[in-house]
Amino acid sequence: MPSESRMTQHLNPRSPWVISTHDLGKRPGTMRRVALTLPAPADLGVDMIGVPKDAEVELDLRFEAVMEGVLVSGTAQAPLAGECARCLDPLTSEIAVDLQELFFYSDEDASEDDSLLDGALLDLEPTFRDAVVLALPLSPVCRDDCTGLCVECGVKLAEAGDDHGHEKIDARWASLQGLVTENDNDQEK
């Protein structure tokens, strides 16, 4: 039985990510190619990196009518912005993902997690969002050889040089450190 939310959901035809498939009809084998540039949706990313809101997303898509619905396949390219997980410097990059989704004509043929057409309209945003978030690096780095930050003082190790270091005292002996003074050392000689 279809869920109540799927029956009442209607797409906004003015949304840039909502595409009409009216010209395909319900004739299996009918196909069209589309190249689009759309604004990136908000909140598309993970903690350290993501696609900036309203950045240009380049889509090269193929819409094909099949027996069950409309098969959308193609690629998407978008800019990335974030910060390096090692040194926290800002970084920019690009991501390219493959998209493929079958949008069913009716919920009779679809399972609960499948995408549905709303009349002749389909919403590409969830498909794009899923593909991008799964492809994003969880720990992005500015360079493969980024040395990061010193865990003791937070200075960038790349700028600190090879001689950067900290005196390490065994915690078990740390309380004894204040008992010996230089004068005591001189008297022992």
Secondary structure, 3 states (H helix, E strand, C coil): CCCHHHHHCCCCCCCCCEEECHHHCCCCCCEEEEEEEEECCCCEECCCEEECCCCEEEEEEEEEECCCEEEEEEEEEEEEEEECCCCCCEEEEEEEEEEEEEEECCCCCCCCCCEECECCEEECHHHHHHHHHHHCCCCCCCCCCCCCECCCCCCEHHHHCCCCCCCCCCCCCHHHHHHCCHHHHHHHC
